[in-house]
């Protein structure tokens, strides 16, 4: 059968202008023409167009498509491998973009209203929004989550800097205690664990001993939290975990 350029354009969902361009560059020339010079495509032309569209969907340039289709002894596999690498890289970048957008959306939920420069000054390389989605999934319906969101929405840059200073000062003292060789279940370590719980209660939400021990376990189970405490001092995540559990048991 012979098909007009309009019929082919509709069937392949391309424009007539595209088909004219393919003809002009020799990528897809119709097999016949009418006496008046109008293009006529046959089934073989349609099969070639189908291949062209498939390669275009993969991102191949037209010149490379022509090279593949016009070389009967050519092997398209190297071209496909290269395009696979390019597409895989593109997918990775898109996933990173989606993740960044999701984090920005979660940041809006937490209402931490700081400029990028202020956020770096307060949090450094630690991104509080990194845990936002998981926090909402785990505790979104809880009173603790509601309290934390409401308080965080009210905090100014100076408030966050005070919170940072308190946490750093606590970090220095528990580091010094670790380095002194005091066991994690010592009275001094448990006192610092209790102070840690009270810091959370004062700044974010009412942190019960049950919640506190749950957090302690997450400090070891979640690599992100582990890294946060290990950056203060290697071994601190495990030391704090044990101290928090010992403190909770002593208060039972």
For each residue, the residues with C-beta under 8 A, 3 or more apart:
1: 42 43
2: 32 40 41 42
3: 7 8 11 40 41 42 45 46
4: 7 8 38 39 40 41
5: 8 9 16 19 20 30 38 39 41
6: 9 10 16
7: 3 4 10 11 41
8: 3 4 5 11 12 19 41 45 46 49
9: 5 6 12 13 14 15 16 18 19
10: 6 7 13
11: 3 7 8 46
12: 8 9 46 49 50 53
13: 9 10
14: 9 18 19 49 53
15: 9 18 19
16: 5 6 9 19 20
17: 20 21
18: 9 14 15 21 22
19: 5 8 9 14 15 16 22 23 28 39
20: 5 16 17 23 24
21: 17 18 24 25
22: 18 19 25 27 28 29 49 52 62
23: 19 20 26 27 28 29 30 39
24: 20 21
25: 21 22 62 66
26: 23 29 66
27: 22 23 52 62 65 66 69
28: 19 22 23 45 48 49 52
29: 22 23 26
30: 5 23 33 39 40 41 42 45
31: 40 41 42 44 45
32: 2 39 40 42
33: 30 37 38 39 40
34: 37 38 40
35:
36:
37: 33 34
38: 4 5 33 34
39: 4 5 19 23 30 32 33
40: 2 3 4 30 31 32 33 34
41: 2 3 4 5 7 8 30 31 45 46 49
42: 1 2 3 30 31 32 45 46
43: 1 46 47
44: 31 47 48
45: 3 8 28 30 31 41 42 48 49
46: 3 8 11 12 41 42 43 49 50
47: 43 44 50 51
48: 28 44 45 51 52 69
49: 8 12 14 22 28 41 45 46 52 53
50: 12 46 47 53 54
51: 47 48 54 55 65 69
52: 22 27 28 48 49 55 56 65 69
53: 12 14 49 50 56 57
54: 50 51 57 58
55: 51 52 58 60 64 65 68
56: 52 53 59 60 62 65
57: 53 54
58: 54 55 80 83 87
59: 56 83 86 87
60: 55 56 64 65 68 79 83
61: 64 65
62: 22 25 27 56 65 66
63: 66 67
64: 55 60 61 67 68 79
65: 27 51 52 55 56 60 61 62 68 69
66: 25 26 27 62 63 69 70
67: 63 64 70 71 74
68: 55 60 64 65 71 74 76 79
69: 27 48 51 52 65 66
70: 66 67
71: 67 68 74
72:
73:
74: 67 68 71
75: 78
76: 68 79 80
77: 80 81
78: 75 81 82
79: 60 64 68 76 82 83
80: 58 76 77 83 84
81: 77 78 84 85
82: 78 79 85 86
83: 58 59 60 79 80 86 87
84: 80 81 87 88
85: 81 82 88 89
86: 59 82 83 89 90
87: 58 59 83 84 90 91
88: 84 85 91 92
89: 85 86 92 93
90: 86 87 93 94
91: 87 88 94 95
92: 88 89 95 96
93: 89 90 96 97
94: 90 91 97 98
95: 91 92 98 99
96: 92 93 99 100
97: 93 94 100 101
98: 94 95 101 102
99: 95 96 102 103
100: 96 97 103 104
101: 97 98 104 105
102: 98 99 105 106 133
103: 99 100 106 107 127 129 130 132 133
104: 100 101 107 108 129
105: 101 102 108 109
106: 102 103 109 110 129 132 133 136
107: 103 104 110 112 129 132
108: 104 105 111
109: 105 106 132 136 149
110: 106 107 128 129 132 149 152 153
111: 108 149 152 153
112: 107 119 128 129 152 155 160
113: 153
114: 118 119 122 157 160
115: 118 119
116: 119 120
117: 120 121
118: 114 115 121 122 157 160
119: 112 114 115 116 122 123
120: 116 117 123 124
121: 117 118 157 161
122: 114 118 119 157 160 161 164
123: 119 120 126 127 128 160 164
124: 120
125:
126: 123 228
127: 103 123 130
128: 110 112 123 131 132
129: 103 104 106 107 110 112 132
130: 103 127 224
131: 128 134 135 224
132: 103 106 107 109 110 128 129 135 136
133: 102 103 106 136 137
134: 131 137 138
135: 131 132 138 139 140 145
136: 106 109 132 133 139 140 145
137: 133 134 140
138: 134 135
139: 135 136 142 144 145
140: 135 136 137 145
141: 145
142: 139 145 146
143: 146 147 205 206
144: 139 147 148 204 205 206 207 211
145: 135 136 139 140 141 142 148 149 205
146: 142 143 149 150
147: 143 144 150 151 204 205 206
148: 144 145 151 152 204 205
149: 109 110 111 145 146 152 153
150: 146 147 153 154
151: 147 148 154 155 203 204 205
152: 110 111 112 148 149 155 204
153: 110 111 113 149 150
154: 150 151 159
155: 112 151 152 159 160 163
156: 159 160
157: 114 118 121 122 160 161
158: 161 162
159: 154 155 156 162 163
160: 112 114 118 122 123 155 156 157 163 164
161: 121 122 157 158 164 165
162: 158 159 165 166
163: 155 159 160 166 167 203
164: 122 123 160 161 167 168
165: 161 162 168 169
166: 162 163 169 170 199
167: 163 164 170 171 199
168: 164 165 171 172
169: 165 166 172 173
170: 166 167 173 174 192 195 196 199
171: 167 168 174 175 232 233
172: 168 169 175 176
173: 169 170 176 177 192
174: 170 171 177 178 189 192 196 236 239 240
175: 171 172 178 179 232 233 236
176: 172 173 179 180
177: 173 174 180 182 186 188 189 192
178: 174 175 182 233 235 236 239
179: 175 176 233
180: 176 177
181:
182: 177 178 186 188 189
183: 186 189
184: 189 239 240 242 243 246
185: 189 190 242 243 246
186: 177 182 183 189 190
187: 190 191
188: 177 182 191 192
189: 174 177 182 183 184 185 186 192 193 239 242 243 246
190: 185 186 187 193 194 243 246 247 250
191: 187 188 194 195 247
192: 170 173 174 177 188 189 195 196 243
193: 189 190 196 197 212 240 243 244 246 247
194: 190 191 197 198 247 251
195: 170 191 192 198 199
196: 170 174 192 193 199 200 212 240 244
197: 193 194 200 201 207 209 212 244 247
198: 194 195 201 202 207
199: 166 167 170 195 196 202 203
200: 196 197 203 204 205 207 212 215
201: 197 198 204 205 206 207
202: 198 199
203: 151 163 199 200
204: 144 147 148 151 152 200 201 207
205: 143 144 145 147 148 151 200 201
206: 143 144 147 201
207: 144 197 198 200 201 204 211 212 215
208: 211 212
209: 197 212 213 247 248 251 252
210: 213 214 248
211: 144 207 208 214 215
212: 193 196 197 200 207 208 209 215 216 244 247 248
213: 209 210 216 217 244 245 248
214: 210 211 217 218
215: 200 207 211 212 218 219 244
216: 212 213 219 220 240 241 244 245
217: 213 214 220 221 241
218: 214 215 221 222 225
219: 215 216 222 225 226 229 237 240 241
220: 216 217 226 237 238 241
221: 217 218
222: 218 219 225 226
223: 226 227
224: 130 131 227 228
225: 218 219 222 228 229 237
226: 219 220 222 223 229 230 237
227: 223 224 230 231
228: 126 224 225 231 232
229: 219 225 226 232 233 236 237 240
230: 226 227 233 234 235 236 237
231: 227 228
232: 171 175 228 229 236
233: 171 175 178 179 229 230 236
234: 230
235: 178 230 238 239
236: 174 175 178 229 230 232 233 239 240
237: 219 220 225 226 229 230 240 241
238: 220 235 241 242
239: 174 178 184 189 235 236 242 243
240: 174 184 193 196 216 219 229 236 237 243 244
241: 216 217 219 220 237 238 244 245
242: 184 185 189 238 239 245 246
243: 184 185 189 190 192 193 239 240 246 247
244: 193 196 197 212 213 215 216 240 241 247 248
245: 213 216 241 242 248 249
246: 184 185 189 190 193 242 243 249 250
247: 190 191 193 194 197 209 212 243 244 250 251
248: 209 210 212 213 244 245 251 252
249: 245 246 252
250: 190 246 247
251: 194 209 247 248
252: 209 248 249
